Amino acid sequence: MLLTIDVGNTNTVLGMFDGEELDASWRIKTDSRTTADEIALTFRGLLEDHPPVTGIALCSTVPAVLREMRVMLAKYFPNIETVIVEPGTKTGVPVLTDNPKEVGTDRIVNTVAAFALYGGPSIVVDFGTSTNLDVVSAKGEFIGGALAPGIEISLDALAQRAAALRKVELVRPRAAIGKNTVEALQSGALYGFAGQVDGMVERISEELDEVTAVIATGGLASIVIGESRTITHHEPDLTLIGLRLVFERNTTR
């Protein structure tokens, strides 16, 4: 069984693969103060009812957690074949940006999975702490993209800076014209972010001339995809699938 671990700024997502099949997945809070021993305790609780782990693939956008993950893996999984996605890891993805080392490993892993599943040119829209639009070329290269504040971080900032506004549940309002503060906030968040994504996808598509797929992923994707005109596929496990593919490219299994 392959354990895949995607450490994001807000959440950490884990998946257990039996061959190519995702057998189970979990989403837990990311805490940069968590120690290696605490991480191991959490993992053991999640994995206790599953077959033994025989391989591990990991990517992280949080340096403090990545450091503790390395300690945890060395201490608690010392004989397990492990691939940590970082500069120098064989991904099969040329990174055609000004500074390839500054590109988040999760974006590279998503590129791997998107090209394997849908080909290119394609666009990955990752709804997380930030909203990432990652562009995959016809050859499977990562050629750049766009970054914007995520839905939740934007609503948090609005609630903090505007005394009369508050956090609301992210659900579809009755109409785009909100009749009260809650519905107005829901309309602005849901339809506003869907419009933002559609506008960016259209601009990127003009630069590419052709796009074969627009793939939504990330914890907040399900909230927006129903209101978007341009998203063509929803793959919530895209990063985990990419980690599985990268593991296979770096091991003899």
C-alpha angles and dihedrals in degrees: 000000000000118000113207120195125193111186111198131177093259106019139020115218122201128190134185116212126198098195106308094338121097101227098182141349137194137192119209134171118271113230117181089203094059115117128224091253092052091050090051091050091052093047093049091053092051096044101041095098095047134079117274118284112250099175139019132205120187140181126175138184092189112078095197092054092044089056092053091044090057090052092046094049093048092048103039104023101033098147098040118108105245134189118193112191109230138125107312096030112127106245101149089234119119108212108217100189133114092258112017093185092066094058111105114250091230089062091053092047090050089052090054092053097041093053093045093050104034110010122221165355085028140146126225115206108197113192106202138110084324126021106242125194108194121188122215119195127223087262095051096259123146102235101173137272144188136289127206135170111277125246098255096043090051093051091046091053092048092051091049096048100039114062095201096049130078142182114283137192111269101237133128112277123221091259143350088256102072115215094199138022095267094051092044091054092046091050093049093048100043102036093030095056092041088053091047091054093045091050093049093045090051092050093047091046090055089056093047096043089213136039122186097189143003108206123197120205139153134081096290098042095100090060095059109029095081091059098044123099095196107044109100103176138030116207109168092180097049096121093047090050090049091051090053091052093048091049090053091050092053102043138057094234 
